[in-house]
């Protein structure tokens, strides 16, 4: 899991706090499918999301 300038190895059943406006990505380095569930508050809105490529 990469959040801003921090990297951390995570595995099931870890939970990760992602602060507002953080730049993040997660990379699956395993052989099983990655299941990534987001719970957000306030509710996610499409117009608030910025995708960096």
Secondary structure as GFF3:
##gff-version 3
##sequence-region A 1 53
A	DSSP	beta_strand	2	3	.	.	.	ID=ss1
A	DSSP	beta_strand	6	7	.	.	.	ID=ss2
A	DSSP	beta_strand	24	25	.	.	.	ID=ss3
A	DSSP	three_ten_helix	46	48	.	.	.	ID=ss4
###
